[in-house]
């Protein structure tokens, strides 16, 4: 779902090739897009296309494929097959053997740069149309140097706060302090996964402290251990340690969340829309809002988040590239984003679909959209994840002494900013 696993070779390739794919599309279409658009080759015979997908999406995709065949009936004889593959593995598998990869593959936005730089995906031919139909943030996430490389189809790959309305009022979920207080008094738990930097970024993101990926696309810059300024790194560590020591807190892997909710242990949690259906089954009418503020020193700071989008890329080596582009556009159009919402409860990136009354009724989708105001696209080097896991696990135990916090921060930042060689 979430974490980018950057391979140094693929990303370094990116920056040796980007000089050739960084042209502006403001005045003219790029050469690749022109070639696809101007192609007059007719596939009068059989058109065979393969699509990677997680098996949970097979049912909805088969409906989309059937409607595509009906739409283009008589123009070709279509053989369109689905092949099971995890979305999170798309980049690694495609770049590892692009000539045997499918014609269309789903991916999270953090995979686009490497896929485009490695020559694995072609530019979107009718880019202006796709840009006009989807929210700007999703379009930006699918673009490199203003060139659109993928077809957005969802805007819900982020996290927010779920809560059980039997225990919480709306005013209770505005601050993390009050969430923990309600949980403690009820003998229940607030759950958040601290073994992952994807989630613990929430405490650093809106503090003014610095973090991001360097221009090399491989290493990170980070000053989360700074001892200067209005907000120091140790201030954040102390705030997190206070949360960890609260009886109402539980450090829990996201994969174990639903089980703890069903058994009644957890009544509030930070997670994403992928758990909405099962949480609704457990709680009935669940609550979902943006992340709360937390106490940092003598003030309240809004918790941040990584945001994300899902999209389809078309294999640059597809034998039927023009048809593959048509199919990718079909799978991501307004009608099918609406169908995906109806069948899979996934939040649309299409502007019209996202503004429908039915979508507005889903608390989880509205919560992830509300939280996106306080989030940033996940753009991190691979060295981020392991030291952040150690950092989160150490604090979550609640046993570290105050005088050891700066050392923990220094060690974490050293790991986060390490080069690949290190």
ChimeraX attribute file (.defattr): number of C-alpha atoms within 10 A of each C-alpha:
attribute: neighborCount
match mode: 1-to-1
recipient: residues
	/A:1	15
	/A:2	17
	/A:3	17
	/A:4	21
	/A:5	18
	/A:6	19
	/A:7	15
	/A:8	17
	/A:9	11
	/A:10	19
	/A:11	19
	/A:12	16
	/A:13	14
	/A:14	21
	/A:15	17
	/A:16	11
	/A:17	14
	/A:18	16
	/A:19	10
	/A:20	9
	/A:21	19
	/A:22	13
	/A:23	16
	/A:24	13
	/A:25	14
	/A:26	9
	/A:27	6
	/A:28	9
	/A:29	20
	/A:30	18
	/A:31	13
	/A:32	14
	/A:33	18
	/A:34	15
	/A:35	13
	/A:36	19
	/A:37	15
	/A:38	10
	/A:39	10
	/A:40	9
	/A:41	9
	/A:42	11
	/A:43	14
	/A:44	10
	/A:45	10
	/A:46	11
	/A:47	16
	/A:48	17
	/A:49	20
	/A:50	17
	/A:51	22
	/A:52	22
	/A:53	20
	/A:54	14
	/A:55	13
	/A:56	10
	/A:57	14
	/A:58	15
	/A:59	12
	/A:60	17
	/A:61	19
	/A:62	14
	/A:63	14
	/A:64	21
	/A:65	19
	/A:66	11
	/A:67	15
	/A:68	16
	/A:69	17
	/A:70	10
	/A:71	11
	/A:72	12
	/A:73	11
	/A:74	10
	/A:75	14
	/A:76	16
	/A:77	15
	/A:78	19
	/A:79	12
	/A:80	16
	/A:81	13
	/A:82	19
	/A:83	14
	/A:84	13
	/A:85	16
	/A:86	15
	/A:87	19
	/A:88	19
	/A:89	16
	/A:90	21
	/A:91	27
	/A:92	17
	/A:93	14
	/A:94	19
	/A:95	17
	/A:96	12
	/A:97	10
	/A:98	21
	/A:99	14
	/A:100	12
	/A:101	20
	/A:102	20
	/A:103	28
	/A:104	24
	/A:105	24
	/A:106	26
	/A:107	25
	/A:108	26
	/A:109	27
	/A:110	24
	/A:111	23
	/A:112	24
	/A:113	22
	/A:114	25
	/A:115	25
	/A:116	24
	/A:117	22
	/A:118	23
	/A:119	18
	/A:120	22
	/A:121	26
	/A:122	22
	/A:123	28
	/A:124	29
	/A:125	23
	/A:126	17
	/A:127	18
	/A:128	12
	/A:129	10
	/A:130	20
	/A:131	19
	/A:132	12
	/A:133	17
	/A:134	25
	/A:135	19
	/A:136	14
	/A:137	16
	/A:138	25
	/A:139	26
	/A:140	17
	/A:141	25
	/A:142	28
	/A:143	20
	/A:144	20
	/A:145	13
	/A:146	15
	/A:147	23
	/A:148	26
	/A:149	26
	/A:150	31
	/A:151	30
	/A:152	36
	/A:153	28
	/A:154	24
	/A:155	25
	/A:156	25
	/A:157	23
	/A:158	28
	/A:159	30
	/A:160	26
	/A:161	24
	/A:162	28
	/A:163	25
	/A:164	21
	/A:165	16
	/A:166	12
	/A:167	14
	/A:168	17
	/A:169	14
	/A:170	11
	/A:171	9
	/A:172	17
	/A:173	24
	/A:174	18
	/A:175	18
	/A:176	20
	/A:177	19
	/A:178	17
	/A:179	25
	/A:180	23
	/A:181	19
	/A:182	22
	/A:183	22
	/A:184	16
	/A:185	11
	/A:186	12
	/A:187	12
	/A:188	21
	/A:189	27
	/A:190	27
	/A:191	26
	/A:192	22
	/A:193	24
	/A:194	26
	/A:195	24
	/A:196	22
	/A:197	20
	/A:198	22
	/A:199	21
	/A:200	22
	/A:201	19
	/A:202	20
	/A:203	21
	/A:204	20
	/A:205	20
	/A:206	16
	/A:207	20
	/A:208	12
	/A:209	18
	/A:210	14
	/A:211	19
	/A:212	17
	/A:213	18
	/A:214	15
	/A:215	10
	/A:216	12
	/A:217	20
	/A:218	23
	/A:219	20
	/A:220	23
	/A:221	19
	/A:222	18
	/A:223	18
	/A:224	24
	/A:225	24
	/A:226	18
	/A:227	13
	/A:228	8
	/A:229	9
	/A:230	9
	/A:231	16
	/A:232	18
	/A:233	21
	/A:234	21
	/A:235	21
	/A:236	21
	/A:237	24
	/A:238	19
	/A:239	15
	/A:240	21
	/A:241	22
	/A:242	16
	/A:243	21
	/A:244	21
	/A:245	15
	/A:246	17
	/A:247	16
	/A:248	23
	/A:249	24
	/A:250	22
	/A:251	18
	/A:252	19
	/A:253	14
	/A:254	19
	/A:255	10
	/A:256	10
	/A:257	20
	/A:258	17
	/A:259	14
	/A:260	14
	/A:261	20
	/A:262	15
	/A:263	9
	/A:264	13
	/A:265	17
	/A:266	24
	/A:267	24
	/A:268	29
	/A:269	27
	/A:270	22
	/A:271	25
	/A:272	21
	/A:273	23
	/A:274	17
	/A:275	15
	/A:276	21
	/A:277	13
	/A:278	14
	/A:279	22
	/A:280	13
	/A:281	11
	/A:282	17
	/A:283	17
	/A:284	13
	/A:285	14
	/A:286	19
	/A:287	23
	/A:288	28
	/A:289	23
	/A:290	26
	/A:291	27
	/A:292	22
	/A:293	19
	/A:294	21
	/A:295	21
	/A:296	18
	/A:297	13
	/A:298	6
	/A:299	8
	/A:300	14
	/A:301	18
	/A:302	23
	/A:303	25
	/A:304	27
	/A:305	29
	/A:306	23
	/A:307	26
	/A:308	24
	/A:309	26
	/A:310	25
	/A:311	26
	/A:312	27
	/A:313	28
	/A:314	29
	/A:315	26
	/A:316	20
	/A:317	17
	/A:318	24
	/A:319	13
	/A:320	17
	/A:321	19
	/A:322	20
	/A:323	21
	/A:324	24
	/A:325	27
	/A:326	16
	/A:327	23
	/A:328	24
	/A:329	22
	/A:330	19
	/A:331	26
	/A:332	24
	/A:333	22
	/A:334	21
	/A:335	15
	/A:336	22
	/A:337	26
	/A:338	25
	/A:339	20
	/A:340	24
	/A:341	20
	/A:342	14
	/A:343	12
	/A:344	16
	/A:345	19
	/A:346	23
	/A:347	28
	/A:348	32
	/A:349	30
	/A:350	27
	/A:351	14
	/A:352	15
	/A:353	23
	/A:354	24
	/A:355	12
	/A:356	12
	/A:357	9
	/A:358	12
	/A:359	20
	/A:360	14
	/A:361	10
	/A:362	17
	/A:363	18
	/A:364	31
	/A:365	28
	/A:366	20
	/A:367	23
	/A:368	28
	/A:369	23
	/A:370	15
	/A:371	24
	/A:372	24
	/A:373	12
	/A:374	18
	/A:375	22
	/A:376	14
	/A:377	18
	/A:378	22
	/A:379	20
	/A:380	23
	/A:381	27
	/A:382	23
	/A:383	22
	/A:384	27
	/A:385	20
	/A:386	15
	/A:387	22
	/A:388	25
	/A:389	18
	/A:390	18
	/A:391	23
	/A:392	24
	/A:393	16
	/A:394	18
	/A:395	24
	/A:396	24
	/A:397	13
	/A:398	15
	/A:399	11
	/A:400	13
	/A:401	10
	/A:402	12
	/A:403	9
	/A:404	10
	/A:405	21
	/A:406	18
	/A:407	13
	/A:408	20
	/A:409	22
	/A:410	16
	/A:411	16
	/A:412	23
	/A:413	24
	/A:414	18
	/A:415	18
	/A:416	25
	/A:417	24
	/A:418	18
	/A:419	14
	/A:420	12
	/A:421	5
	/A:422	7
